[in-house]
Amino acid sequence: MSWRKLGLIFEVQKHGLGWLKSHAMLPTPLVLDDRIRVYFTGRDTQGHSRISFVDLDRRDPTHILYVHNRPLLEVGKLGTFDDSGTLGTCAVYNGNTVYLYYNGYNRRVTVPWSNAIGLAVSTDGGVTFERMFEGAIIDRNPREPYFAISPCVLLDNGLWHMWYTSGTGWLVVNDIPEPLYVVKYAHSRDGIVWQRDNTTCIEPLFPEEANARAAVAKQGGSYRMWFCYRGSQDFRDGAESYRIGYAEAQEPTLWTREDSRAGIDLGTDGWDDKMQAYPAVATVGDDMFLFYNGNGFGAAGFGCAVWQ
């Protein structure tokens, strides 16, 4: 079993969006009755990361139905955790409300940035959003002193599960601080207040590996996770760039990593031949789709593949 690639389905430069200068990072699907809505993060003309969306045909996600022409959230107020930008990472239904979990970031002095997780809500089916709080719902804490980002949230039988990326330190490479991180787990009764026990789900294969952006699907009584991992020395479209990995679990915290079963390899057509990053999965009827970014952390846009 493997992913059959459908190609680069949303190309940034093909759409005349005045606010969008480059990138469509972190594709984040939300399955609606008549379409797949995919939130993505672009970089605006001022260099801020901001979230918007595109609607795709449920039967053929290469067919674009609608491209939203404005960002969903303004940057946060001066001094708040997201005053430099926002990046969408997971969209979940809570009844008739859509919860959009997102990364917010601040520019820093000693390191390039700090990140935390925020929450925005929509009551119109995921078209418009408002922040639930001006502050982060998950941030640094005594046992996780660096940052927390990129949650994947699953509501299952009244319990909210989160697999998120937690910073483990910074490594100076060619005089530039580069972040290290791993996938960890949290749980909640309401999707807002989270219990974090500092539980690592995906251990690095070597000290300089960073792994991130879990995409978890529950099938039967098992959990399946796709995630991305990289090295730290040459990861900007180089030899240690992001690749997509895979793990399975019977419990939400006990994962067996088997990257050889990820089911996808680097491409040959130029947009994902150096990097594959930021996977997200969506089940639509009998199909499961994988949305992901390619070279340059999604500089050209995002692609899609179908499980077969």
C-alpha positions as CSV (number, residue, x, y, z in Angstrom):
1,M,0.0,0.0,0.0
2,S,1.2,3.5,-0.8
3,W,0.2,7.0,-1.7
4,R,-0.6,7.7,-5.4
5,K,0.5,11.3,-6.1
6,L,-2.0,13.7,-7.6
7,G,0.6,16.4,-8.0
8,L,0.9,20.0,-7.0
9,I,-2.8,21.0,-6.8
10,F,-2.6,24.5,-5.4
11,E,0.0,26.7,-7.0
12,V,0.5,30.1,-5.4
13,Q,1.5,31.9,-8.5
14,K,-1.5,30.8,-10.5
15,H,-3.9,32.9,-8.3
16,G,-3.8,36.7,-8.2
17,L,-4.2,37.1,-4.5
18,G,-2.9,40.6,-3.7
19,W,-2.0,39.8,-0.1
20,L,-0.2,36.5,-0.9
21,K,3.4,36.9,-1.9
22,S,4.6,33.3,-1.5
23,H,4.0,29.9,0.1
24,A,1.0,27.8,0.9
25,M,2.4,26.0,4.0
26,L,0.8,23.5,6.4
27,P,-2.2,22.4,4.3
28,T,-5.0,21.7,6.9
29,P,-8.1,19.8,5.6
30,L,-11.6,20.1,6.9
31,V,-14.1,17.8,5.3
32,L,-17.5,19.4,4.5
33,D,-20.6,17.8,3.1
34,D,-19.9,19.1,-0.4
35,R,-16.2,19.9,-0.5
36,I,-12.8,19.6,1.2
37,R,-11.8,22.9,2.7
38,V,-8.0,23.2,3.0
39,Y,-6.6,25.9,5.1
40,F,-3.0,27.0,4.3
41,T,-0.5,29.5,5.5
42,G,1.0,32.1,3.1
43,R,3.5,34.9,3.5
44,D,2.1,38.3,2.9
45,T,3.8,41.3,1.3
46,Q,5.2,42.4,4.8
47,G,6.6,38.9,5.5
48,H,4.0,37.9,8.0
49,S,2.6,34.4,7.9
50,R,-1.2,34.4,7.6
51,I,-4.0,31.8,7.1
52,S,-6.5,31.5,4.3
53,F,-8.2,28.6,2.5
54,V,-9.1,26.9,-0.8
55,D,-12.1,24.6,-1.5
56,L,-11.6,21.4,-3.4
57,D,-13.9,18.8,-5.0
58,R,-14.6,15.9,-2.6
59,R,-14.4,13.4,-5.5
60,D,-11.4,15.0,-7.2
61,P,-9.3,17.2,-5.0
62,T,-7.3,18.4,-8.0
63,H,-10.4,20.4,-9.0
64,I,-10.4,23.8,-7.2
65,L,-13.9,25.1,-6.5
66,Y,-13.0,28.3,-4.7
67,V,-10.0,30.3,-3.5
68,H,-10.5,32.6,-0.5
69,N,-9.2,36.1,-1.3
70,R,-8.2,37.3,2.1
71,P,-6.5,36.1,5.3
72,L,-8.7,34.7,8.1
73,L,-6.9,36.3,11.1
74,E,-5.0,39.6,11.4
75,V,-1.8,39.4,13.3
76,G,-2.2,39.7,17.0
77,K,-2.0,42.8,19.1
78,L,1.5,44.2,19.8
79,G,3.2,42.1,22.5
80,T,0.9,39.1,22.2
81,F,2.1,35.7,21.2
82,D,1.0,36.0,17.6
83,D,1.9,39.6,16.8
84,S,4.4,38.5,14.0
85,G,2.2,35.9,12.3
86,T,-0.2,33.0,12.4
87,L,0.0,29.5,10.9
88,G,-3.0,27.2,10.7
89,T,-2.3,23.5,11.7
90,C,-5.6,21.7,12.6
91,A,-9.3,22.2,12.0
92,V,-11.8,20.2,14.1
93,Y,-15.6,20.2,14.5
94,N,-17.0,20.7,18.0
95,G,-20.7,20.3,17.3
96,N,-21.6,23.1,14.8
97,T,-18.5,25.1,15.7
98,V,-15.1,24.7,13.9
99,Y,-12.0,25.0,16.1
100,L,-8.9,26.1,14.2
101,Y,-5.7,25.5,16.1
102,Y,-2.8,27.6,15.0
103,N,0.8,28.6,15.6
104,G,1.4,32.1,16.6
105,Y,4.9,33.5,16.7
106,N,7.0,36.5,17.9
107,R,10.3,37.6,16.5
108,R,13.1,37.4,19.0
109,V,16.6,38.6,19.6
110,T,18.6,35.7,20.9
111,V,16.8,33.2,18.6
112,P,14.8,34.0,15.5
113,W,11.4,33.4,17.0
114,S,9.2,31.9,19.7
115,N,6.0,30.0,19.1
116,A,2.9,28.9,20.9
117,I,-0.5,27.4,20.1
118,G,-3.6,29.5,19.8
119,L,-7.3,28.7,19.1
120,A,-9.8,30.5,16.8
121,V,-13.4,29.5,16.3
122,S,-15.9,29.7,13.4
123,T,-19.7,29.5,13.6
124,D,-20.3,29.7,9.9
125,G,-18.8,26.5,8.7
126,G,-15.2,27.5,8.7
127,V,-15.4,30.7,6.5
128,T,-14.7,33.3,9.1
129,F,-12.9,33.0,12.4
130,E,-12.4,34.9,15.7
131,R,-9.8,34.2,18.3
132,M,-11.2,32.5,21.4
133,F,-8.4,34.2,23.4
134,E,-5.8,36.8,22.8
135,G,-3.3,34.6,24.6
136,A,-2.0,31.1,23.8
137,I,-3.7,27.9,25.0
138,I,-0.4,26.0,25.0
139,D,2.9,27.7,25.6
140,R,6.2,27.1,27.3
141,N,6.0,25.5,30.7
142,P,8.4,24.3,33.4
143,R,9.1,21.0,31.7
144,E,8.9,22.3,28.1
145,P,10.9,25.5,28.2
146,Y,11.4,26.2,24.5
147,F,8.1,26.3,22.4
148,A,5.0,24.3,21.5
149,I,3.6,24.3,17.9
150,S,1.8,22.3,15.2
151,P,-1.0,20.4,17.0
152,C,-3.0,17.6,15.4
153,V,-6.3,17.3,17.4
154,L,-8.7,14.3,17.4
155,L,-12.0,14.3,19.3
156,D,-12.8,10.6,20.1
157,N,-15.6,9.5,22.4
158,G,-15.7,12.7,24.4
159,L,-11.9,12.9,24.9
160,W,-9.7,15.3,23.0
161,H,-6.3,14.0,21.9
162,M,-3.5,16.3,20.7
163,W,-0.2,15.4,19.2
164,Y,2.0,18.5,19.0
165,T,5.5,19.6,18.4
166,S,7.6,20.5,21.4
167,G,11.0,22.3,21.3
168,T,13.9,20.5,22.9
169,G,16.6,23.1,22.3
170,W,18.5,25.2,19.8
171,L,21.5,24.1,17.9
172,V,23.9,26.8,16.4
173,V,24.7,25.8,12.8
174,N,26.9,28.2,10.8
175,D,26.3,30.9,13.5
176,I,22.5,30.6,13.1
177,P,20.3,29.1,15.9
178,E,18.3,26.2,14.5
179,P,15.5,24.6,16.5
180,L,15.2,21.0,17.6
181,Y,11.8,19.4,18.4
182,V,9.8,16.2,18.9
183,V,6.2,15.1,18.7
184,K,4.5,15.0,22.2
185,Y,1.0,14.2,23.4
186,A,-1.7,16.0,25.5
187,H,-5.3,15.4,26.3
188,S,-8.3,17.5,27.2
189,R,-12.0,17.3,28.1
190,D,-13.0,20.5,26.3
191,G,-10.4,21.1,23.6
192,I,-9.3,24.3,25.4
193,V,-7.6,23.3,28.7
194,W,-4.9,20.6,28.1
195,Q,-3.2,18.2,30.3
196,R,0.5,17.8,29.3
197,D,2.6,15.1,30.9
198,N,5.8,15.7,28.8
199,T,5.2,12.5,26.9
200,T,7.3,12.1,23.8
201,C,5.7,10.0,21.0
202,I,8.3,10.0,18.3
203,E,11.9,9.7,19.5
204,P,14.7,11.2,17.3
205,L,16.8,8.7,15.4
206,F,19.9,10.7,16.1
207,P,20.7,13.8,18.3
208,E,20.2,16.4,15.6
209,E,17.0,15.1,14.2
210,A,13.8,17.2,14.5
211,N,10.4,15.6,13.9
212,A,7.1,17.6,13.7
213,R,3.6,18.1,12.4
214,A,1.9,14.8,13.2
215,A,-1.1,13.8,11.1
216,V,-3.1,11.1,13.0
217,A,-5.9,9.0,11.7
218,K,-7.8,6.4,13.9
219,Q,-8.8,3.3,12.0
220,G,-10.6,0.6,14.0
221,G,-8.8,0.5,17.3
222,S,-5.5,1.6,16.0
223,Y,-3.8,5.0,15.4
224,R,-1.8,5.8,12.3
225,M,0.5,8.8,12.2
226,W,2.4,10.5,9.3
227,F,4.8,13.2,10.4
228,C,7.9,14.9,8.9
229,Y,11.5,14.7,10.1
230,R,14.8,16.4,9.1
231,G,18.4,16.8,10.1
232,S,19.9,20.1,11.3
233,Q,22.9,20.7,9.1
234,D,21.5,20.9,5.5
235,F,17.7,20.9,5.6
236,R,16.8,23.8,3.4
237,D,16.3,21.7,0.2
238,G,19.5,19.9,1.0
239,A,20.5,16.4,1.9
240,E,18.8,16.6,5.4
241,S,15.6,18.2,4.2
242,Y,12.2,17.1,5.5
243,R,10.9,13.6,4.7
244,I,7.6,12.1,5.6
245,G,7.8,9.4,8.3
246,Y,5.2,6.9,9.7
247,A,4.3,5.3,13.1
248,E,1.5,3.2,14.5
249,A,0.0,2.8,18.0
250,Q,-2.7,1.0,19.9
251,E,-2.6,3.7,22.6
252,P,-2.3,7.4,21.8
253,T,1.1,7.7,23.6
254,L,2.8,4.4,22.7
255,W,4.1,4.6,19.1
256,T,6.2,2.3,16.9
257,R,8.1,4.2,14.3
258,E,8.3,2.6,10.8
259,D,9.3,5.2,8.3
260,S,9.7,2.6,5.6
261,R,5.9,2.3,5.6
262,A,5.2,6.0,5.0
263,G,4.2,5.1,1.4
264,I,5.7,8.1,-0.3
265,D,9.0,9.1,-1.8
266,L,10.6,12.2,-3.2
267,G,9.2,13.2,-6.6
268,T,10.8,13.7,-10.0
269,D,8.8,16.6,-11.4
270,G,10.5,19.5,-9.6
271,W,8.2,20.6,-6.8
272,D,8.8,17.9,-4.2
273,D,12.1,16.4,-5.5
274,K,14.1,17.8,-2.6
275,M,11.7,18.0,0.3
276,Q,8.4,16.6,1.6
277,A,7.0,18.3,4.6
278,Y,3.9,19.1,6.8
279,P,1.6,16.1,6.1
280,A,-2.1,16.2,6.9
281,V,-4.6,13.4,6.2
282,A,-8.4,13.5,5.5
283,T,-10.8,10.6,5.1
284,V,-13.5,11.3,2.5
285,G,-15.9,8.4,2.1
286,D,-13.8,5.3,1.2
287,D,-10.8,7.5,0.2
288,M,-7.9,8.9,2.4
289,F,-6.0,11.9,1.1
290,L,-2.6,13.2,2.1
291,F,-2.0,16.9,1.7
292,Y,1.6,18.0,2.0
293,N,4.3,20.6,1.0
294,G,7.3,20.2,-1.2
295,N,10.5,22.1,-1.8
296,G,11.2,25.3,0.0
297,F,8.7,24.4,2.8
298,G,5.8,24.9,0.5
299,A,7.1,27.9,-1.5
300,A,5.2,26.8,-4.7
301,G,2.0,25.6,-3.0
302,F,0.7,22.2,-1.7
303,G,0.1,18.8,-3.2
304,C,-2.1,15.8,-2.6
305,A,-1.9,12.0,-2.8
306,V,-4.5,9.3,-2.4
307,W,-4.0,6.1,-0.5
308,Q,-4.2,2.9,-2.6
